[in-house]
Amino acid sequence: MAKPRLEIDPEAFDAGAIDPELVAQIEWLRKEHRQRPDPWSLPIDKVRQARKEGKGIFPYAPRDKKAETHIHIGSAGREIPIRIIRPSDGATRGSFLHLHGGGWVYGSAEESDARLRRLADATGLTTVSVDYRLAPEHPFPAAPDDCLDVAVALANGHLPAPRGFLAIGGESAGAHLAVLTLVRLRDEYRLRPFGAAVLVAGCYDLSLTPSVRAAGEERLVLGADDVKEFVLRFVPDDYSLKDPRVSPLHADLAGLPPARFSCGTKDLLVDDTMFMAARWVAAGNAAELHLTNGGVHVFEAFPSKAGERSLTGMEAYLRERIDFPG
């Protein structure tokens, strides 16, 4: 397997070369956001329900009829729901631990069924998605604790999911939680069970990177004020936002698995992705960086050829790591 290189293609930031399909997607999002109420003006439970029903900005993702729901008993007897999707052909090569997005405030495991069904069938990995506790009812460190508990159980063979080759990943807040999980597994349990990480549009510095601060008022799925509101609800006042336990961009990243970082260049979290990929390599880990010109936040959730290419790339990366784990 060729040694991966971490490169930034200047063309990924050429506004004049954005795929017309993504230009149309951006304009549609601008129109939609103008017509919709500010989600922060609504009760959180209503926004959560609307998202589950596909009435939020993301399109509805059908639930997988073969998905299994299990309860893992975590630390202090906490019940942590997990959702398992097995490859359709019945053959499995290991498991992919998935942590959903939603700003630590919204989202659920079942909303990722369609994506995880596709990943399971494309890679042969059984997917295990965690319904971790959400803020503000359960602020930091509740969500990281739940993710860690499930990761430890998976690594030790205490879940109804195969070990074999193990990978981890998520989108947005889920990517953030995936990195925190990897660091805590290493530090608190001396475990390094995962052979790959797939990290999509993560928020790794909750004190806000320059691209978040410069985003202004525009909301393309996610805006600067949204990030601030999420962080306000997720992180209690007695934690510094630069604390490595909160913002993994500031953590010791040595000894972590090979990772594929991806993000759209119209995503205000693009700096988070570029900075974290660079720090990953600087810590001695293998990393790939994939930037999509004109992609908005988690653009893969919307139908487009660019989104299809991004998803296909993630699946190919996992298959390659399974076949060549060294």
Contacts in CASP RR format, 6 or more apart in sequence:
PFRMAT RR
TARGET T0000
AUTHOR 0000-0000-0000
METHOD contacts of the structure
MODEL  1
MAKPRLEIDPEAFDAGAIDPELVAQIEWLRKEHRQRPDPWSLPIDKVRQA
RKEGKGIFPYAPRDKKAETHIHIGSAGREIPIRIIRPSDGATRGSFLHLH
GGGWVYGSAEESDARLRRLADATGLTTVSVDYRLAPEHPFPAAPDDCLDV
AVALANGHLPAPRGFLAIGGESAGAHLAVLTLVRLRDEYRLRPFGAAVLV
AGCYDLSLTPSVRAAGEERLVLGADDVKEFVLRFVPDDYSLKDPRVSPLH
ADLAGLPPARFSCGTKDLLVDDTMFMAARWVAAGNAAELHLTNGGVHVFE
AFPSKAGERSLTGMEAYLRERIDFPG
1 320 0 8 1.000
1 324 0 8 1.000
1 326 0 8 1.000
3 286 0 8 1.000
4 258 0 8 1.000
4 286 0 8 1.000
4 287 0 8 1.000
4 288 0 8 1.000
5 288 0 8 1.000
6 277 0 8 1.000
6 278 0 8 1.000
6 281 0 8 1.000
6 287 0 8 1.000
6 288 0 8 1.000
6 289 0 8 1.000
7 289 0 8 1.000
8 274 0 8 1.000
8 289 0 8 1.000
8 291 0 8 1.000
9 291 0 8 1.000
11 17 0 8 1.000
11 293 0 8 1.000
12 265 0 8 1.000
12 291 0 8 1.000
12 292 0 8 1.000
12 293 0 8 1.000
13 265 0 8 1.000
13 291 0 8 1.000
13 293 0 8 1.000
14 293 0 8 1.000
17 293 0 8 1.000
18 293 0 8 1.000
18 294 0 8 1.000
18 295 0 8 1.000
19 293 0 8 1.000
19 294 0 8 1.000
19 304 0 8 1.000
19 305 0 8 1.000
19 306 0 8 1.000
21 304 0 8 1.000
21 305 0 8 1.000
21 306 0 8 1.000
22 266 0 8 1.000
22 292 0 8 1.000
22 293 0 8 1.000
22 294 0 8 1.000
22 295 0 8 1.000
22 296 0 8 1.000
22 299 0 8 1.000
22 304 0 8 1.000
22 306 0 8 1.000
23 294 0 8 1.000
25 295 0 8 1.000
25 296 0 8 1.000
25 299 0 8 1.000
25 302 0 8 1.000
25 304 0 8 1.000
26 220 0 8 1.000
26 266 0 8 1.000
26 294 0 8 1.000
26 295 0 8 1.000
26 296 0 8 1.000
29 57 0 8 1.000
29 219 0 8 1.000
29 220 0 8 1.000
29 221 0 8 1.000
29 296 0 8 1.000
30 218 0 8 1.000
30 220 0 8 1.000
32 57 0 8 1.000
33 57 0 8 1.000
33 219 0 8 1.000
33 220 0 8 1.000
36 56 0 8 1.000
36 57 0 8 1.000
39 47 0 8 1.000
39 226 0 8 1.000
40 225 0 8 1.000
40 226 0 8 1.000
40 229 0 8 1.000
44 105 0 8 1.000
44 106 0 8 1.000
44 136 0 8 1.000
47 56 0 8 1.000
47 106 0 8 1.000
48 106 0 8 1.000
48 107 0 8 1.000
48 108 0 8 1.000
48 134 0 8 1.000
50 56 0 8 1.000
51 58 0 8 1.000
51 106 0 8 1.000
51 107 0 8 1.000
51 111 0 8 1.000
52 107 0 8 1.000
52 108 0 8 1.000
52 110 0 8 1.000
52 111 0 8 1.000
53 60 0 8 1.000
54 60 0 8 1.000
54 61 0 8 1.000
57 221 0 8 1.000
58 111 0 8 1.000
58 221 0 8 1.000
58 298 0 8 1.000
58 301 0 8 1.000
58 302 0 8 1.000
59 301 0 8 1.000
59 302 0 8 1.000
59 303 0 8 1.000
61 111 0 8 1.000
61 112 0 8 1.000
61 113 0 8 1.000
61 114 0 8 1.000
61 115 0 8 1.000
62 113 0 8 1.000
62 114 0 8 1.000
63 110 0 8 1.000
63 113 0 8 1.000
64 85 0 8 1.000
64 113 0 8 1.000
64 114 0 8 1.000
64 116 0 8 1.000
64 117 0 8 1.000
66 85 0 8 1.000
66 86 0 8 1.000
66 88 0 8 1.000
67 83 0 8 1.000
67 84 0 8 1.000
67 85 0 8 1.000
67 110 0 8 1.000
67 113 0 8 1.000
67 117 0 8 1.000
68 83 0 8 1.000
68 84 0 8 1.000
68 85 0 8 1.000
68 86 0 8 1.000
68 160 0 8 1.000
69 81 0 8 1.000
69 82 0 8 1.000
69 83 0 8 1.000
69 84 0 8 1.000
70 81 0 8 1.000
70 82 0 8 1.000
70 83 0 8 1.000
70 84 0 8 1.000
70 159 0 8 1.000
70 160 0 8 1.000
71 79 0 8 1.000
71 80 0 8 1.000
71 81 0 8 1.000
71 82 0 8 1.000
72 79 0 8 1.000
72 80 0 8 1.000
72 81 0 8 1.000
72 82 0 8 1.000
72 149 0 8 1.000
72 150 0 8 1.000
72 153 0 8 1.000
72 158 0 8 1.000
72 159 0 8 1.000
73 79 0 8 1.000
73 80 0 8 1.000
74 80 0 8 1.000
74 146 0 8 1.000
74 149 0 8 1.000
74 150 0 8 1.000
74 153 0 8 1.000
75 145 0 8 1.000
75 149 0 8 1.000
78 146 0 8 1.000
78 149 0 8 1.000
80 130 0 8 1.000
80 131 0 8 1.000
80 132 0 8 1.000
80 146 0 8 1.000
80 149 0 8 1.000
80 150 0 8 1.000
81 109 0 8 1.000
81 130 0 8 1.000
81 131 0 8 1.000
82 109 0 8 1.000
82 128 0 8 1.000
82 129 0 8 1.000
82 130 0 8 1.000
82 131 0 8 1.000
82 150 0 8 1.000
82 159 0 8 1.000
83 109 0 8 1.000
83 110 0 8 1.000
83 113 0 8 1.000
83 128 0 8 1.000
83 129 0 8 1.000
83 131 0 8 1.000
84 126 0 8 1.000
84 127 0 8 1.000
84 128 0 8 1.000
84 129 0 8 1.000
84 160 0 8 1.000
84 161 0 8 1.000
85 113 0 8 1.000
85 116 0 8 1.000
85 117 0 8 1.000
85 120 0 8 1.000
85 126 0 8 1.000
85 127 0 8 1.000
85 129 0 8 1.000
86 92 0 8 1.000
86 120 0 8 1.000
86 126 0 8 1.000
87 120 0 8 1.000
87 121 0 8 1.000
87 123 0 8 1.000
87 124 0 8 1.000
87 125 0 8 1.000
87 126 0 8 1.000
88 117 0 8 1.000
88 120 0 8 1.000
88 121 0 8 1.000
89 121 0 8 1.000
91 124 0 8 1.000
92 124 0 8 1.000
92 125 0 8 1.000
92 126 0 8 1.000
92 162 0 8 1.000
93 123 0 8 1.000
93 124 0 8 1.000
93 125 0 8 1.000
93 162 0 8 1.000
93 164 0 8 1.000
93 165 0 8 1.000
93 322 0 8 1.000
94 124 0 8 1.000
94 125 0 8 1.000
94 126 0 8 1.000
94 161 0 8 1.000
94 162 0 8 1.000
94 163 0 8 1.000
94 164 0 8 1.000
94 165 0 8 1.000
94 166 0 8 1.000
95 125 0 8 1.000
95 126 0 8 1.000
95 127 0 8 1.000
95 128 0 8 1.000
95 154 0 8 1.000
95 159 0 8 1.000
95 161 0 8 1.000
95 162 0 8 1.000
95 163 0 8 1.000
95 164 0 8 1.000
95 166 0 8 1.000
95 167 0 8 1.000
96 116 0 8 1.000
96 119 0 8 1.000
96 120 0 8 1.000
96 123 0 8 1.000
96 125 0 8 1.000
96 126 0 8 1.000
96 127 0 8 1.000
96 128 0 8 1.000
96 166 0 8 1.000
96 167 0 8 1.000
96 168 0 8 1.000
96 169 0 8 1.000
96 198 0 8 1.000
96 318 0 8 1.000
97 128 0 8 1.000
97 130 0 8 1.000
97 150 0 8 1.000
97 151 0 8 1.000
97 154 0 8 1.000
97 166 0 8 1.000
97 167 0 8 1.000
97 168 0 8 1.000
97 169 0 8 1.000
97 178 0 8 1.000
97 181 0 8 1.000
97 194 0 8 1.000
98 109 0 8 1.000
98 112 0 8 1.000
98 116 0 8 1.000
98 127 0 8 1.000
98 128 0 8 1.000
98 129 0 8 1.000
98 130 0 8 1.000
98 168 0 8 1.000
98 169 0 8 1.000
98 170 0 8 1.000
99 129 0 8 1.000
99 130 0 8 1.000
99 132 0 8 1.000
99 147 0 8 1.000
99 168 0 8 1.000
99 169 0 8 1.000
99 170 0 8 1.000
99 173 0 8 1.000
99 174 0 8 1.000
99 175 0 8 1.000
99 177 0 8 1.000
99 178 0 8 1.000
99 181 0 8 1.000
100 107 0 8 1.000
100 108 0 8 1.000
100 109 0 8 1.000
100 111 0 8 1.000
100 112 0 8 1.000
100 129 0 8 1.000
100 130 0 8 1.000
100 170 0 8 1.000
100 171 0 8 1.000
100 173 0 8 1.000
100 174 0 8 1.000
101 107 0 8 1.000
101 170 0 8 1.000
101 171 0 8 1.000
101 172 0 8 1.000
101 173 0 8 1.000
101 174 0 8 1.000
101 298 0 8 1.000
102 172 0 8 1.000
102 173 0 8 1.000
102 174 0 8 1.000
102 230 0 8 1.000
103 172 0 8 1.000
103 173 0 8 1.000
103 203 0 8 1.000
103 230 0 8 1.000
103 234 0 8 1.000
104 134 0 8 1.000
104 135 0 8 1.000
104 140 0 8 1.000
104 143 0 8 1.000
104 173 0 8 1.000
104 177 0 8 1.000
104 230 0 8 1.000
104 233 0 8 1.000
104 234 0 8 1.000
105 134 0 8 1.000
105 135 0 8 1.000
105 136 0 8 1.000
105 230 0 8 1.000
105 233 0 8 1.000
105 234 0 8 1.000
106 134 0 8 1.000
107 134 0 8 1.000
108 131 0 8 1.000
109 129 0 8 1.000
109 130 0 8 1.000
109 131 0 8 1.000
112 129 0 8 1.000
115 300 0 8 1.000
115 311 0 8 1.000
116 127 0 8 1.000
116 129 0 8 1.000
118 311 0 8 1.000
118 315 0 8 1.000
119 125 0 8 1.000
119 127 0 8 1.000
119 314 0 8 1.000
119 315 0 8 1.000
119 318 0 8 1.000
120 126 0 8 1.000
120 127 0 8 1.000
122 315 0 8 1.000
122 319 0 8 1.000
123 315 0 8 1.000
123 318 0 8 1.000
123 319 0 8 1.000
123 322 0 8 1.000
125 165 0 8 1.000
125 167 0 8 1.000
125 318 0 8 1.000
125 322 0 8 1.000
126 161 0 8 1.000
126 162 0 8 1.000
128 150 0 8 1.000
128 154 0 8 1.000
128 159 0 8 1.000
128 161 0 8 1.000
130 146 0 8 1.000
130 147 0 8 1.000
130 150 0 8 1.000
132 142 0 8 1.000
132 143 0 8 1.000
132 146 0 8 1.000
132 147 0 8 1.000
132 177 0 8 1.000
133 142 0 8 1.000
133 143 0 8 1.000
133 146 0 8 1.000
134 143 0 8 1.000
135 142 0 8 1.000
135 143 0 8 1.000
135 230 0 8 1.000
135 233 0 8 1.000
135 234 0 8 1.000
136 233 0 8 1.000
136 234 0 8 1.000
139 233 0 8 1.000
139 234 0 8 1.000
139 235 0 8 1.000
139 236 0 8 1.000
140 234 0 8 1.000
140 235 0 8 1.000
140 236 0 8 1.000
140 239 0 8 1.000
140 246 0 8 1.000
141 245 0 8 1.000
143 177 0 8 1.000
143 234 0 8 1.000
144 177 0 8 1.000
144 180 0 8 1.000
144 181 0 8 1.000
144 184 0 8 1.000
144 245 0 8 1.000
147 177 0 8 1.000
147 178 0 8 1.000
147 180 0 8 1.000
147 181 0 8 1.000
148 180 0 8 1.000
148 181 0 8 1.000
148 184 0 8 1.000
148 185 0 8 1.000
148 188 0 8 1.000
150 159 0 8 1.000
151 168 0 8 1.000
151 181 0 8 1.000
151 185 0 8 1.000
151 193 0 8 1.000
152 185 0 8 1.000
152 189 0 8 1.000
152 191 0 8 1.000
153 159 0 8 1.000
154 161 0 8 1.000
154 163 0 8 1.000
154 166 0 8 1.000
154 193 0 8 1.000
155 163 0 8 1.000
155 166 0 8 1.000
155 185 0 8 1.000
155 191 0 8 1.000
155 193 0 8 1.000
157 163 0 8 1.000
163 193 0 8 1.000
165 195 0 8 1.000
165 321 0 8 1.000
165 322 0 8 1.000
165 325 0 8 1.000
166 193 0 8 1.000
166 194 0 8 1.000
166 195 0 8 1.000
167 194 0 8 1.000
167 195 0 8 1.000
167 196 0 8 1.000
167 197 0 8 1.000
167 198 0 8 1.000
167 318 0 8 1.000
167 321 0 8 1.000
168 178 0 8 1.000
168 181 0 8 1.000
168 182 0 8 1.000
168 194 0 8 1.000
168 196 0 8 1.000
168 197 0 8 1.000
168 198 0 8 1.000
168 257 0 8 1.000
169 175 0 8 1.000
169 178 0 8 1.000
169 197 0 8 1.000
169 198 0 8 1.000
169 199 0 8 1.000
169 200 0 8 1.000
170 177 0 8 1.000
170 178 0 8 1.000
170 198 0 8 1.000
170 199 0 8 1.000
170 200 0 8 1.000
171 200 0 8 1.000
171 201 0 8 1.000
171 202 0 8 1.000
171 298 0 8 1.000
171 300 0 8 1.000
172 200 0 8 1.000
172 201 0 8 1.000
172 202 0 8 1.000
172 203 0 8 1.000
172 222 0 8 1.000
172 269 0 8 1.000
172 297 0 8 1.000
172 298 0 8 1.000
173 202 0 8 1.000
173 203 0 8 1.000
173 230 0 8 1.000
174 202 0 8 1.000
175 199 0 8 1.000
175 200 0 8 1.000
175 201 0 8 1.000
175 202 0 8 1.000
175 203 0 8 1.000
175 204 0 8 1.000
176 202 0 8 1.000
176 203 0 8 1.000
176 204 0 8 1.000
176 248 0 8 1.000
178 197 0 8 1.000
178 199 0 8 1.000
179 197 0 8 1.000
179 199 0 8 1.000
179 204 0 8 1.000
179 248 0 8 1.000
179 251 0 8 1.000
179 256 0 8 1.000
179 276 0 8 1.000
180 245 0 8 1.000
180 248 0 8 1.000
182 194 0 8 1.000
182 197 0 8 1.000
182 256 0 8 1.000
182 257 0 8 1.000
183 244 0 8 1.000
183 248 0 8 1.000
183 251 0 8 1.000
183 252 0 8 1.000
183 253 0 8 1.000
183 256 0 8 1.000
185 191 0 8 1.000
185 192 0 8 1.000
185 193 0 8 1.000
185 194 0 8 1.000
186 192 0 8 1.000
186 255 0 8 1.000
186 256 0 8 1.000
192 255 0 8 1.000
192 256 0 8 1.000
192 257 0 8 1.000
194 257 0 8 1.000
195 257 0 8 1.000
195 258 0 8 1.000
195 321 0 8 1.000
195 325 0 8 1.000
196 257 0 8 1.000
196 258 0 8 1.000
196 259 0 8 1.000
196 260 0 8 1.000
196 317 0 8 1.000
196 318 0 8 1.000
196 321 0 8 1.000
197 256 0 8 1.000
197 257 0 8 1.000
197 258 0 8 1.000
197 259 0 8 1.000
197 260 0 8 1.000
198 259 0 8 1.000
198 260 0 8 1.000
198 262 0 8 1.000
198 314 0 8 1.000
198 317 0 8 1.000
198 318 0 8 1.000
199 259 0 8 1.000
199 260 0 8 1.000
199 261 0 8 1.000
199 262 0 8 1.000
199 273 0 8 1.000
199 276 0 8 1.000
200 262 0 8 1.000
200 263 0 8 1.000
200 298 0 8 1.000
200 300 0 8 1.000
200 314 0 8 1.000
201 262 0 8 1.000
201 263 0 8 1.000
201 264 0 8 1.000
201 267 0 8 1.000
201 269 0 8 1.000
201 273 0 8 1.000
201 297 0 8 1.000
201 298 0 8 1.000
202 263 0 8 1.000
202 269 0 8 1.000
202 272 0 8 1.000
202 273 0 8 1.000
202 276 0 8 1.000
203 227 0 8 1.000
203 269 0 8 1.000
203 272 0 8 1.000
204 247 0 8 1.000
204 248 0 8 1.000
204 249 0 8 1.000
204 272 0 8 1.000
204 273 0 8 1.000
204 275 0 8 1.000
204 276 0 8 1.000
205 241 0 8 1.000
205 242 0 8 1.000
205 247 0 8 1.000
205 249 0 8 1.000
205 250 0 8 1.000
205 272 0 8 1.000
205 275 0 8 1.000
206 231 0 8 1.000
206 234 0 8 1.000
206 235 0 8 1.000
206 241 0 8 1.000
206 246 0 8 1.000
206 247 0 8 1.000
207 241 0 8 1.000
207 242 0 8 1.000
207 247 0 8 1.000
208 224 0 8 1.000
208 227 0 8 1.000
208 228 0 8 1.000
208 231 0 8 1.000
208 241 0 8 1.000
209 249 0 8 1.000
209 269 0 8 1.000
209 271 0 8 1.000
209 272 0 8 1.000
209 275 0 8 1.000
210 271 0 8 1.000
211 268 0 8 1.000
211 269 0 8 1.000
211 270 0 8 1.000
211 271 0 8 1.000
211 272 0 8 1.000
212 224 0 8 1.000
212 227 0 8 1.000
212 268 0 8 1.000
212 269 0 8 1.000
212 271 0 8 1.000
212 272 0 8 1.000
213 224 0 8 1.000
214 268 0 8 1.000
215 223 0 8 1.000
215 224 0 8 1.000
215 268 0 8 1.000
216 223 0 8 1.000
216 224 0 8 1.000
217 223 0 8 1.000
217 224 0 8 1.000
217 225 0 8 1.000
219 225 0 8 1.000
219 226 0 8 1.000
220 266 0 8 1.000
220 267 0 8 1.000
220 268 0 8 1.000
220 296 0 8 1.000
220 297 0 8 1.000
221 296 0 8 1.000
221 297 0 8 1.000
221 298 0 8 1.000
222 267 0 8 1.000
222 268 0 8 1.000
222 269 0 8 1.000
222 297 0 8 1.000
223 268 0 8 1.000
223 297 0 8 1.000
224 268 0 8 1.000
227 268 0 8 1.000
227 269 0 8 1.000
231 241 0 8 1.000
235 241 0 8 1.000
235 246 0 8 1.000
239 245 0 8 1.000
239 246 0 8 1.000
240 246 0 8 1.000
241 247 0 8 1.000
242 250 0 8 1.000
243 250 0 8 1.000
244 250 0 8 1.000
244 251 0 8 1.000
244 252 0 8 1.000
245 251 0 8 1.000
248 276 0 8 1.000
249 272 0 8 1.000
249 275 0 8 1.000
249 276 0 8 1.000
249 279 0 8 1.000
252 283 0 8 1.000
253 279 0 8 1.000
253 280 0 8 1.000
253 282 0 8 1.000
253 283 0 8 1.000
253 285 0 8 1.000
254 283 0 8 1.000
254 284 0 8 1.000
254 285 0 8 1.000
255 283 0 8 1.000
255 284 0 8 1.000
255 285 0 8 1.000
256 280 0 8 1.000
256 283 0 8 1.000
256 285 0 8 1.000
257 285 0 8 1.000
258 285 0 8 1.000
258 286 0 8 1.000
258 287 0 8 1.000
258 288 0 8 1.000
258 321 0 8 1.000
259 277 0 8 1.000
259 280 0 8 1.000
259 285 0 8 1.000
259 286 0 8 1.000
259 287 0 8 1.000
259 288 0 8 1.000
260 287 0 8 1.000
260 288 0 8 1.000
260 290 0 8 1.000
260 313 0 8 1.000
260 314 0 8 1.000
260 317 0 8 1.000
261 273 0 8 1.000
261 276 0 8 1.000
261 277 0 8 1.000
261 280 0 8 1.000
261 287 0 8 1.000
261 288 0 8 1.000
261 289 0 8 1.000
261 290 0 8 1.000
262 273 0 8 1.000
262 289 0 8 1.000
262 290 0 8 1.000
262 291 0 8 1.000
262 292 0 8 1.000
262 310 0 8 1.000
262 314 0 8 1.000
263 269 0 8 1.000
263 270 0 8 1.000
263 272 0 8 1.000
263 273 0 8 1.000
263 274 0 8 1.000
263 290 0 8 1.000
263 291 0 8 1.000
263 292 0 8 1.000
264 270 0 8 1.000
264 291 0 8 1.000
264 292 0 8 1.000
264 293 0 8 1.000
264 294 0 8 1.000
264 295 0 8 1.000
264 296 0 8 1.000
264 297 0 8 1.000
264 299 0 8 1.000
265 291 0 8 1.000
265 292 0 8 1.000
265 293 0 8 1.000
265 294 0 8 1.000
265 295 0 8 1.000
266 294 0 8 1.000
266 295 0 8 1.000
266 296 0 8 1.000
266 299 0 8 1.000
267 273 0 8 1.000
267 295 0 8 1.000
267 296 0 8 1.000
267 297 0 8 1.000
267 298 0 8 1.000
267 299 0 8 1.000
268 297 0 8 1.000
269 297 0 8 1.000
270 291 0 8 1.000
273 289 0 8 1.000
273 291 0 8 1.000
274 289 0 8 1.000
274 291 0 8 1.000
277 287 0 8 1.000
277 288 0 8 1.000
277 289 0 8 1.000
280 287 0 8 1.000
281 287 0 8 1.000
288 317 0 8 1.000
290 310 0 8 1.000
290 313 0 8 1.000
292 299 0 8 1.000
292 306 0 8 1.000
292 307 0 8 1.000
292 309 0 8 1.000
292 310 0 8 1.000
295 306 0 8 1.000
296 302 0 8 1.000
299 306 0 8 1.000
299 307 0 8 1.000
299 310 0 8 1.000
300 307 0 8 1.000
300 310 0 8 1.000
300 311 0 8 1.000
END
